[in-house]
């Protein structure tokens, strides 16, 4: 599966953005998807994940209550709605996929086999 992340940009603190992760392939609905981010000088970290069906989702504590992950398997797309953005949310955001028909949310980047190219989110104070 090939992934294409988009939707990043420059936004003021308190604003919102919606990232999209579009996937190719007819079996997209059998992939669990995760969003990760990497800020300058920092390691890549898990942000949010969804199971293959969208029935299970999980967000990191740092974004819980502000970010929402969802997916539309008919459109081969996963979304990350980001509200109440903070300057510390500034990072390159990546989506990743792994084949999984379980409800498990995978938080370790090494569990994912396919990665998109990343989209930059910059939040100004």
LUMLO-935426 format. One record per residue: residue number from 0; residue in three letters; x, z, y negated of N, C-alpha, C, CB in turn. Coordinates in steps of 0.05 Angstrom, whole numbers, plus 5000, padded with zeros to 4 digits. Glycine has a CB too. Layout:
<recs>
(rec NUM 'ALA' (X Z Y) (X Z Y) (X Z Y) (X Z Y));
...
</recs>
This chain:
<recs>
(rec 0 'UNK' (5017 5000 5024) (5000 5000 5000) (5018 5000 4975) (4981 5024 5000));
(rec 1 'UNK' (5009 4985 4955) (5024 4985 4930) (5007 4999 4908) (5030 4955 4921));
(rec 2 'UNK' (5020 5014 4892) (5007 5030 4872) (5015 5022 4844) (5012 5060 4877));
(rec 3 'UNK' (4996 5023 4825) (5001 5016 4797) (4988 5038 4780) (4990 4988 4790));
(rec 4 'UNK' (5005 5054 4767) (4995 5075 4749) (4993 5064 4721) (5013 5100 4750));
(rec 5 'UNK' (4972 5072 4707) (4968 5063 4679) (4952 5084 4664) (4954 5036 4678));
(rec 6 'UNK' (4950 5080 4638) (4934 5098 4621) (4949 5118 4604) (4915 5113 4639));
(rec 7 'UNK' (4975 5118 4607) (4991 5137 4591) (4992 5128 4562) (5019 5139 4602));
(rec 8 'UNK' (5002 5146 4545) (5004 5139 4517) (5011 5164 4501) (4979 5127 4507));
(rec 9 'UNK' (5009 5161 4475) (5015 5183 4456) (4988 5195 4447) (5031 5172 4432));
(rec 10 'UNK' (4987 5221 4449) (4962 5235 4441) (4970 5262 4428) (4943 5240 4466));
(rec 11 'UNK' (4953 5271 4410) (4958 5297 4397) (4949 5319 4416) (4943 5298 4370));
(rec 12 'UNK' (4961 5342 4412) (4954 5366 4427) (4924 5371 4424) (4970 5391 4418));
(rec 13 'UNK' (4911 5377 4447) (4882 5381 4447) (4867 5356 4455) (4873 5391 4421));
(rec 14 'UNK' (4880 5334 4455) (4867 5309 4461) (4865 5304 4491) (4882 5286 4449));
(rec 15 'UNK' (4855 5280 4498) (4850 5272 4525) (4861 5245 4532) (4820 5273 4531));
(rec 16 'UNK' (4867 5241 4557) (4875 5215 4568) (4864 5214 4596) (4906 5211 4567));
(rec 17 'UNK' (4860 5189 4605) (4852 5185 4633) (4872 5166 4646) (4823 5174 4636));
(rec 18 'UNK' (4886 5175 4665) (4905 5159 4680) (4891 5146 4704) (4930 5175 4689));
(rec 19 'UNK' (4899 5122 4710) (4888 5108 4734) (4911 5101 4752) (4873 5082 4725));
(rec 20 'UNK' (4905 5101 4778) (4924 5093 4799) (4910 5072 4815) (4935 5117 4816));
(rec 21 'UNK' (4916 5047 4811) (4903 5025 4825) (4920 5017 4849) (4898 5001 4807));
(rec 22 'UNK' (4907 5014 4872) (4922 5008 4897) (4913 4981 4908) (4917 5030 4917));
(rec 23 'UNK' (4932 4968 4921) (4926 4944 4936) (4922 4952 4965) (4948 4923 4933));
(rec 24 'UNK' (4910 4934 4981) (4906 4940 5009) (4878 4948 5016) (4925 4962 5018));
(rec 25 'UNK' (4870 4939 5040) (4843 4944 5049) (4838 4972 5060) (4835 4923 5069));
(rec 26 'UNK' (4860 4986 5066) (4857 5012 5078) (4862 5035 5059) (4877 5015 5102));
(rec 27 'UNK' (4858 5030 5034) (4863 5050 5013) (4848 5076 5019) (4855 5040 4985));
(rec 28 'UNK' (4824 5073 5030) (4807 5097 5034) (4819 5115 5056) (4780 5088 5042));
(rec 29 'UNK' (4840 5107 5069) (4853 5124 5090) (4878 5138 5079) (4859 5107 5114));
(rec 30 'UNK' (4882 5136 5053) (4906 5148 5041) (4898 5172 5024) (4921 5127 5025));
(rec 31 'UNK' (4913 5193 5028) (4912 5216 5009) (4929 5208 4985) (4922 5242 5022));
(rec 32 'UNK' (4921 5216 4961) (4934 5209 4937) (4942 5234 4922) (4917 5191 4919));
(rec 33 'UNK' (4966 5233 4911) (4975 5255 4894) (4985 5245 4867) (4997 5271 4908));
(rec 34 'UNK' (4982 5262 4847) (4994 5257 4821) (5017 5277 4817) (4973 5259 4797));
(rec 35 'UNK' (5039 5266 4808) (5063 5283 4802) (5072 5276 4774) (5086 5278 4823));
(rec 36 'UNK' (5088 5293 4763) (5099 5287 4737) (5128 5297 4735) (5082 5300 4714));
(rec 37 'UNK' (5143 5284 4718) (5171 5292 4714) (5177 5292 4684) (5190 5274 4729));
(rec 38 'UNK' (5182 5315 4673) (5190 5317 4645) (5220 5314 4642) (5181 5345 4634));
(rec 39 'UNK' (5230 5307 4619) (5259 5303 4615) (5274 5328 4623) (5264 5296 4586));
(rec 40 'UNK' (5294 5323 4639) (5311 5345 4647) (5300 5364 4668) (5319 5361 4624));
(rec 41 'UNK' (5276 5357 4678) (5263 5375 4698) (5258 5360 4724) (5237 5386 4687));
(rec 42 'UNK' (5253 5375 4745) (5247 5363 4770) (5218 5353 4771) (5252 5383 4793));
(rec 43 'UNK' (5213 5334 4788) (5186 5324 4791) (5168 5346 4803) (5185 5299 4808));
(rec 44 'UNK' (5144 5349 4793) (5126 5370 4803) (5099 5359 4809) (5124 5392 4782));
(rec 45 'UNK' (5086 5372 4828) (5058 5365 4836) (5039 5372 4813) (5051 5379 4862));
(rec 46 'UNK' (5020 5354 4809) (4999 5359 4788) (4972 5363 4801) (4999 5336 4768));
(rec 47 'UNK' (4964 5343 4817) (4938 5344 4830) (4937 5325 4854) (4915 5337 4810));
(rec 48 'UNK' (4920 5331 4873) (4918 5314 4896) (4889 5312 4906) (4935 5324 4918));
(rec 49 'UNK' (4884 5291 4921) (4858 5286 4932) (4861 5276 4961) (4841 5266 4916));
(rec 50 'UNK' (4842 5285 4978) (4842 5275 5005) (4832 5246 5006) (4825 5293 5023));
(rec 51 'UNK' (4833 5234 5029) (4826 5206 5032) (4797 5200 5022) (4829 5196 5060));
(rec 52 'UNK' (4779 5219 5026) (4752 5215 5019) (4745 5224 4991) (4734 5229 5039));
(rec 53 'UNK' (4762 5241 4980) (4756 5253 4954) (4740 5279 4958) (4740 5235 4937));
(rec 54 'UNK' (4735 5286 4983) (4720 5310 4988) (4736 5336 4983) (4711 5310 5016));
(rec 55 'UNK' (4762 5333 4984) (4780 5356 4979) (4799 5348 4956) (4796 5364 5004));
(rec 56 'UNK' (4801 5366 4937) (4819 5362 4914) (4833 5388 4908) (4805 5351 4889));
(rec 57 'UNK' (4856 5387 4895) (4870 5411 4887) (4887 5404 4863) (4888 5422 4911));
(rec 58 'UNK' (4888 5424 4845) (4905 5420 4821) (4925 5443 4819) (4887 5418 4796));
(rec 59 'UNK' (4948 5437 4808) (4967 5458 4803) (4957 5478 4782) (4994 5446 4793));
(rec 60 'UNK' (4966 5503 4784) (4956 5523 4766) (4961 5516 4737) (4970 5550 4772));
(rec 61 'UNK' (4982 5501 4731) (4989 5495 4704) (4969 5476 4691) (5017 5482 4702));
(rec 62 'UNK' (4953 5462 4707) (4934 5443 4696) (4905 5449 4704) (4941 5415 4705));
(rec 63 'UNK' (4902 5470 4720) (4875 5476 4730) (4856 5482 4707) (4876 5501 4750));
(rec 64 'UNK' (4832 5471 4709) (4813 5474 4687) (4815 5454 4665) (4815 5502 4676));
(rec 65 'UNK' (4838 5439 4665) (4842 5419 4644) (4843 5391 4655) (4868 5425 4629));
(rec 66 'UNK' (4855 5388 4679) (4858 5362 4692) (4839 5360 4716) (4887 5357 4701));
(rec 67 'UNK' (4828 5336 4720) (4810 5332 4743) (4818 5306 4757) (4780 5331 4734));
(rec 68 'UNK' (4822 5308 4782) (4828 5284 4798) (4803 5274 4812) (4851 5290 4818));
(rec 69 'UNK' (4800 5248 4814) (4777 5237 4828) (4785 5209 4838) (4752 5234 4809));
(rec 70 'UNK' (4769 5198 4856) (4775 5172 4866) (4750 5156 4871) (4791 5175 4893));
(rec 71 'UNK' (4753 5129 4869) (4732 5111 4875) (4743 5091 4896) (4721 5096 4849));
(rec 72 'UNK' (4737 5096 4921) (4749 5079 4942) (4738 5051 4941) (4743 5091 4969));
(rec 73 'UNK' (4715 5047 4930) (4704 5019 4927) (4721 5003 4908) (4675 5020 4918));
(rec 74 'UNK' (4734 5017 4889) (4751 5004 4869) (4780 5008 4875) (4744 5014 4841));
(rec 75 'UNK' (4787 5021 4897) (4815 5026 4904) (4830 5040 4881) (4829 4999 4911));
(rec 76 'UNK' (4817 5059 4869) (4829 5072 4846) (4825 5102 4847) (4817 5060 4820));
(rec 77 'UNK' (4846 5116 4838) (4845 5145 4835) (4850 5150 4805) (4867 5159 4853));
(rec 78 'UNK' (4836 5170 4795) (4837 5176 4766) (4848 5205 4762) (4810 5173 4753));
(rec 79 'UNK' (4861 5209 4740) (4868 5236 4731) (4858 5239 4703) (4900 5241 4734));
(rec 80 'UNK' (4837 5253 4700) (4826 5259 4674) (4840 5283 4662) (4795 5264 4675));
(rec 81 'UNK' (4853 5280 4640) (4869 5301 4628) (4857 5309 4601) (4898 5292 4624));
(rec 82 'UNK' (4847 5333 4599) (4835 5344 4575) (4852 5367 4564) (4806 5353 4580));
(rec 83 'UNK' (4848 5374 4539) (4862 5396 4526) (4892 5394 4531) (4852 5423 4537));
(rec 84 'UNK' (4902 5371 4525) (4931 5366 4530) (4948 5383 4513) (4937 5337 4526));
(rec 85 'UNK' (4971 5391 4524) (4991 5408 4510) (5017 5393 4509) (4994 5436 4524));
(rec 86 'UNK' (5034 5400 4490) (5060 5387 4489) (5076 5389 4515) (5077 5399 4466));
(rec 87 'UNK' (5072 5411 4529) (5087 5414 4554) (5076 5396 4577) (5085 5443 4563));
(rec 88 'UNK' (5055 5382 4572) (5045 5362 4591) (5060 5335 4588) (5015 5357 4587));
(rec 89 'UNK' (5077 5333 4568) (5093 5309 4564) (5111 5304 4588) (5109 5311 4538));
(rec 90 'UNK' (5108 5280 4599) (5123 5273 4624) (5116 5245 4632) (5117 5293 4647));
(rec 91 'UNK' (5131 5235 4651) (5124 5210 4664) (5106 5219 4688) (5149 5193 4674));
(rec 92 'UNK' (5083 5207 4690) (5064 5213 4712) (5065 5192 4733) (5036 5217 4700));
(rec 93 'UNK' (5067 5200 4758) (5069 5182 4780) (5045 5188 4799) (5096 5185 4795));
(rec 94 'UNK' (5035 5167 4811) (5017 5171 4834) (5031 5163 4859) (4990 5154 4829));
(rec 95 'UNK' (5023 5176 4881) (5036 5172 4907) (5014 5172 4928) (5057 5193 4912));
(rec 96 'UNK' (5021 5159 4951) (5001 5157 4973) (5014 5163 4999) (4989 5129 4973));
(rec 97 'UNK' (4999 5174 5017) (5007 5178 5045) (4983 5174 5063) (5020 5206 5050));
(rec 98 'UNK' (4987 5162 5086) (4966 5158 5105) (4956 5185 5115) (4975 5140 5128));
(rec 99 'UNK' (4931 5190 5112) (4921 5216 5121) (4890 5215 5122) (4930 5239 5104));
(rec 100 'UNK' (4879 5222 5145) (4850 5224 5147) (4841 5253 5149) (4840 5208 5171));
(rec 101 'UNK' (4859 5271 5141) (4852 5300 5140) (4844 5308 5112) (4876 5316 5150));
(rec 102 'UNK' (4833 5332 5110) (4825 5342 5084) (4848 5356 5070) (4802 5361 5088));
(rec 103 'UNK' (4871 5357 5082) (4894 5371 5071) (4904 5358 5045) (4917 5371 5091));
(rec 104 'UNK' (4910 5374 5026) (4922 5365 5001) (4952 5369 5003) (4910 5380 4976));
(rec 105 'UNK' (4967 5348 5000) (4996 5349 5003) (5009 5353 4976) (5007 5324 5017));
(rec 106 'UNK' (5024 5375 4973) (5036 5381 4947) (5066 5376 4945) (5031 5410 4941));
(rec 107 'UNK' (5078 5369 4968) (5107 5364 4968) (5112 5334 4965) (5120 5375 4995));
(rec 108 'UNK' (5128 5327 4946) (5133 5298 4941) (5144 5284 4966) (5152 5295 4917));
(rec 109 'UNK' (5158 5298 4983) (5170 5286 5006) (5150 5279 5028) (5192 5304 5018));
(rec 110 'UNK' (5126 5288 5024) (5104 5281 5043) (5092 5254 5037) (5083 5303 5042));
(rec 111 'UNK' (5099 5242 5015) (5087 5217 5007) (5106 5193 5012) (5080 5218 4977));
(rec 112 'UNK' (5093 5172 5021) (5109 5148 5029) (5110 5126 5008) (5097 5137 5054));
(rec 113 'UNK' (5090 5125 4991) (5088 5103 4972) (5085 5115 4944) (5064 5084 4979));
(rec 114 'UNK' (5098 5102 4925) (5098 5112 4897) (5093 5089 4878) (5125 5125 4890));
(rec 115 'UNK' (5078 5096 4857) (5075 5077 4834) (5098 5079 4815) (5048 5083 4820));
(rec 116 'UNK' (5098 5063 4795) (5121 5061 4777) (5122 5082 4756) (5123 5034 4765));
(rec 117 'UNK' (5100 5097 4752) (5099 5117 4731) (5088 5107 4705) (5126 5129 4727));
(rec 118 'UNK' (5075 5126 4691) (5064 5120 4664) (5071 5144 4646) (5034 5114 4665));
(rec 119 'UNK' (5080 5138 4622) (5090 5159 4604) (5067 5171 4588) (5111 5148 4586));
(rec 120 'UNK' (5065 5197 4588) (5047 5212 4572) (5063 5229 4552) (5028 5230 4590));
(rec 121 'UNK' (5057 5226 4527) (5071 5241 4506) (5050 5256 4490) (5088 5222 4487));
(rec 122 'UNK' (5052 5282 4488) (5033 5298 4474) (5048 5311 4450) (5021 5320 4492));
(rec 123 'UNK' (5039 5304 4426) (5052 5314 4402) (5038 5340 4393) (5051 5293 4379));
(rec 124 'UNK' (5054 5357 4381) (5044 5383 4372) (5026 5381 4347) (5066 5403 4367));
</recs>
